[in-house]
Amino acid sequence: MTPENIKAQVRAIVLKRQALVQLSQQNNLGDLKIDVMQALAEMDDLIQEFNRTFPDCALPELKP
């Protein structure tokens, strides 16, 4: 896997992150909300690691 492929895939993840943020704001998730919040936390960790590894094309670190 090339650095360009990694960058493209992480950017795609960041673009899809907003869907999880919207899902986390729904009141009818029950126990699923724990999983959604965990996924958001892992995405944020991924973004931070990406920014440390590829500082030349850093992505914004977003919080719900």
N, C-alpha and C positions, 0 to 999 in steps of 0.2 A: 504494500500500500504506500503510495507516494504522499508526501506532505500536502500536495495540492488536493488529492482525494480526501484526506483527513479534513482539511479546511472546508471543502465543499460539504462534506457530511455534517460537520459541526454547525455550519451556517444553516443547513436544512433543519437541524434539530432546534436551533434557536428560533427559526421562523414558526415552527410548530408548537413552541412552548406556550404561546398565547392561548392556544386551545385548552391546555391544561389549567392555565390561570382562570379562564372563564369557567371551566368545569369545577374548579375548587370553590367557586363562589356560589354554587348551587346548594340549596338547603336540604335536598332530598338524597344525598349521597350515602348517608349512614356510615358504615365502616369503610366504604370505598374511599372516603375523604382522606383517610390515613395513607392509602396507597398513592393517591394523587399528590398529596403533600410530599411524600417520600420521593416520588418521581421528579417533582419540581426541585427538591433539594439536591438530588443527584445531577440534574441538568445544570444547576448553578455551580456545583463542584466541577463538572465537566468544562463549563465555560471558563472558570478560574484556571484550571489546569491548562486549557488550550491557550489562554492569554499568557501564561508563564512560558509555555513551550514555543509559541509563535507570537512574540510581542510585536512583530512588524505588521500583523493584521489582527490586532486585538478586537474582540467582540465586546459589546456592552454587557456588564454584569447586571442582570435584572432580578428584581425581587418581586414576589407576588404582592 
